């Protein structure tokens, strides 16, 4: 709605919400974060008029668990999505549903990954389920690729509080959501899109270094980033025409691997531009054994073991992957610029709260490691976070913030009552005063249920981040502790060899406190009433 219309419609109490979320975007892979190579002028301009959180962390560094946490305001151990092998219960109350209940139009455009469709073929069965589902068969199949590759795609409505949803399913050159037919209509070869994750299928533009680095042989206008941009703009314009407040979940599936983008984005940067991280040659002293083993995995270019990723890339592979990643980020920035220009054009900028963030980070070559997976270093667990509230000035803060705090913050700013069981805290005090503190520590959970079949990673990891330290303990009993002030590169493990017993004791206490606070006491509904599932 325009600024003039909004006054009559109560825009002061019902602001629009634009929630921009990327996938696997590191906090330092943006211009406003100090990156000297990647060019993100539109996101930088957004940051220049909002609150930049320099110490924002995930509550789980894996896609589905942390996305479900952002939706519900609950820890993975509470909402139940502890790994990419199970769907968020369809009756889970979400902050989006709360906004819808109070009159907002709501839409999800892009990557959802709230249901186990995108990764359903990547896990092993665990035998007889430990509980039965109360929902009808097929409830968790809305993101299954096969529903979009042949015939008419399903119309998705009433999805975790979203009135409508238009999915991108897959990454890189694999398209298997609403974006599939959309891309074909814009000139993409459907066979290419169906087979984009097949390393054995010949595909123009693939790097000889690693098959997941690729210039995509499709028109730029058929890219997933363009799909998310155009469909978000369409939803905003339709909602504005209806004079309704709106909430758009604008979810770019990049820069998650494969590192693939169409031209001109893929070739925006040459690998020679990329400097290796200062910790790239970390010898790994005092590491857990599994990290050493991961760093020894080599690129598998013949597809014999397509599940093997180069967690320990060569310098050549890392430079090529990072250059391609920067191109993907710059394509996202271009899309964000178009969306923000739309807000300006329809006069909605002053009535719209904007959040820009990511579901988790990526090692990006830190410590000689790439991607993610039981690596609780800053590269994986810290994310970009910008909150733009037109009522507040631009500022920067070093106060701790967590993914779990975002739904509480949005409901607070929108004047909507929070739902029972939310475990985060509103960041509104920090938006009012960047020196304020709303939390002393952040709990990060990670579980790997496939450990009983594939012991690549520990079964469980728990981490606590405080103002000064990061402490991690896994189910094998291994501990890591880093002083983030004195050792920002996380090179000296203080938890071993009695290097700092006092710091270790304080960190263990902090972890116990946060795990105790995260214990779930939620019940489905109040006694004697029927609650609405949002």
Beta strands, then each sheet from edge to edge (+ up, - down):
strand 1: 16-22
strand 2: 51-53
strand 3: 56-57
strand 4: 105-110
strand 5: 156-159
strand 6: 162-167
strand 7: 213-216
strand 8: 246-251
strand 9: 259-262
strand 10: 352-358
strand 11: 382-383
strand 12: 385-388
strand 13: 395-397
strand 14: 401-402
strand 15: 441-447
strand 16: 460-466
strand 17: 469-474
strand 18: 479-483
sheet 1: 5+ 6- 4- 8- 1- 10- 12+ 2- 13-
sheet 2: 11+ 3- 14-
sheet 3: 7+ 9+
sheet 4: 15+ 16- 17+ 18-
end
